[in-house]
Amino acid sequence: MEKINVFWFKRDLRLQDNPTLNAALRQPEPLLLLYVFEPSLFEDAHYDKRHWQFVAESLVDLNTELRKYNTKILQVTSEVKPCFERLQQSFCINTVFSTEETGLKITYDRDLELFSFFKNAGITWREFQNNGVVRGLSSRQGWSDKWYRYMTARIEILDFKNTDVLSYDFVQNFQEQCSSFSGVDTQSNHKFQKGGREEALKWKASFFNERLQFYNQYISKPNLSRYGCSRLSPYIAWGNLSIREVYQEVRNLKPDSPYKRQLNAFASRLRWQSHFIQKFEMEPRMEFEPVNKGFLQLSQPARPDYVAAWKQAKTGYPLVDASLRCVVETGYINFRMRAMVTSFLTHHLFQNFTTGSSWLAKQFLDFEPGIHYGQFQMQAGFTGTNTVRVYNPTKNAHEHDTDATFITKYVPELSSLPSNLAIEPWKVTPLESQLYDFQYGKDYPERIVDIQETRKVAVTKLYAQRKSTLAQSERRRILDRHTITRETNE
């Protein structure tokens, strides 16, 4: 059997600035490019068809690029171990190359299984660092220096010069011979951002060339942020772009740009992205329990009716419901709305974060486990190190959706009301009810809780729990483990 190497695409769906791919291309053995659609991930509560649609579009884009090198990606629908077992029947696999993944427990367990399989099969598995996240750290001492060195290192240019890749026809024929080896079909009719590097570069160019000027002004606005924010997060989450190439473009633009403040704010969020993934890399149990173990003892009585109303966008608070409907429909809401809907679930409804974390991940096109769970923990107040921020959706609506444009777009049953009443429909008087042909409680649900009261309860309980001996001890541990020491200035 022919000896080959395999490059296994994961969340690094690009050819440029892909150090792992270049390392594979430098080897003497023929190279097979592989992507595995895993049925177990299809069924996992965190993932949705929108994610695999984005991946499939990214693979179409990659294969278009790869035609110039007379090769393509073998797409397999299978669990990963059986996939490699099948490949072993046709090839002698020497080395598997992949980029490190800070994932959920399901992918961690998969990798443990693969590690054992590869070892027993005599296959070398080489994994490379991803986006400045360092595996195996016990503290953040020196992490900032490592991050800056990674981000300022040379951009890796794709090098196919001296590589023997398995040809396009060979991969195509092999895929056709193996009926179970099939990918996911793409559909053009959807409301989500389209996957692929070509789309990523279009969004990046439009942000830096046109939309950047509105970044600071629009970032908190639920409607305008859809234009003013970069919208690069899904392309970074799935690896169509590397953090490094985006970061270096920011640095290159800064000296001559009239929008330095906006560039600085955006660059800080690139660092924040790596910071949260690193935190999850070091404490993956955040998927299941509070990072501060003192909050394991917090009593949060289950209210399935509350959780159902939240998921169905029937809370009676227009900005909450509009945000939830928007993310279900489009896969995107801005950071403030993400924090607000999380706060509403964990503070005003006082439900454990696990009642909504996987469901919300399923909606975010840019779902990235480290950021998602780090943010859920922080917004729920479970770190014990951050100020507990209880969002008031009505106040946020008045400040950031003053004319109720966002609310009435996604909660059209309020569109007949003037903006102030669309924000607070419980204030509709009997006369206004007749005037606007609107019946509060029938055309739009009544509020399921009184946020003035629920805020007091949540703050009291959370801060009381923070005072416990265990929570205080955990606070010190978290600060020691995750506080970033910055030795290098940007």
C-alpha positions, 0 to 999 in steps of 0.5 A: 500500500502507498504510504501517505500523510493526512492533513485533517482540516478542523477549525482552520478552513483556509490555505493561507497562514495555516502553519500546520498545512505548510508543515504537512506540505514540506514532508516527502510523502504524498498528502491527502487533504481531509475533512470529517463531518462527524454525526456525533457533532451533528447531534450535539446540542451545541450545533445546528445545520447552520454550522455545517452549511457554513463549513460546507460552503467553506469547503467548496471555496477551498476546493475552488482554490485547490483546483489550481494545485490539481487536488481537492479535499476528501469529505467524509461523513463518519466518526473520525476513528472509523474514517481513519480505520477505513483509510488504513485499508487503502493507504499506509498512513505515516503522519496525521497533521492537524491544528489544535482545537480548544473544543467541547468535551465531546471533541476532547474525548474523540481526540483521546480515542484517536490518540490511542488509536494512532499510537497502536496503529503506528501513526504519528499525530502532529498538532500545531498551535492555533491562534495564540492559544497555548496548550498545557499552561498552568498560569498566565505568566508570560502568556501575553509575550507569547501571544504577541510573538505569535501575532507578529510572526511572519504570515505563512504563505501557502507553499505547494512547490515541492509537494506530492499531493494526491490528485484531484481525479484520484481523490474524486474517484476514491470518494465515489468508490466509498459510498459512505464518504460524502460531504454536506450539500450546500444551499444558497437560500438562507439568511446567514453569512456565507462561509469561505475565505472569499466571503471572509475577505469581502467582509474584511475589506468592507470593514476596514475600507468602509464600515470601520468609521462606525465601529465605536458608534454602532457597537452597542446598537442592536440594529446598527451593529449589524453594519458597524461591527466587523462581522468577522467572527464566524470567519475567525471561529471556523478558521477562514481567517487567522487572528494573526492576519487580521491583527497584522492588518490592523497594525499596518493600517494604524499609522495612517488611519484617521480611525485609530480609536476604532482600530485600537478598540477592535484590536483589543477584542482580538486579544480578548478572543484569544484570552477567553479561549485560553481560559477555556483551554485551561478550565474546560469544566466551564462547559458544565459547572461554575468556574468558581466552585463556590457557586456550585452551592448556589440554589437556582430552582428550576423553572422549565416554563421560564426557560421555554419562554426565553427560548421561544422569545416570549418573555414579554420584554421586547428587546430580549424577544427581538434579540432571541428571534434575531439570532435564531433567524440570522445567527448573529446579535452583537455583544451587548445583546448576547450579554443581555439575553444571558443576563436575563436567563441567569439573573432575572429568571435565575436559571442555571447557565446550563439551561440555555448555554448549549441552545444559544450556542446552537444559534450563534453562527460564530459559536466558539466554545472558549468564548461562549462559555467564558462569556456565559460564566462572566455574565452569569456572575460565576467567576467571583472576580468580575462585577455582577452586571444585571442588564435592564432590557428596557433601559437598553432599548431606550438607549440603543434602540430608541426608535424601536427599529430593531424591536419592531423588525423582529417583533412585528406584533408591536409595529403598530405602536409608537416607539416608546410603547413598542419598548414598553407595551405594558404601558398601553392605556385602554384608549391607546389599545383601541387607537392602535388595535393592540391588546396587551397580553393577547397580541404580545405576552405579558412580562413573565417577571418584574425585573425590578424585583428579580434584579434585587433578588439576583444581586443579593443572592450572588453577592452573598454567595461570593462571600463564602469561604470557598468562593473567596478561595476560588476567587484568589485561585482564578486570579492567580491562574488567569490574570494576564501579565503583559511584558511586551507593549504593542 
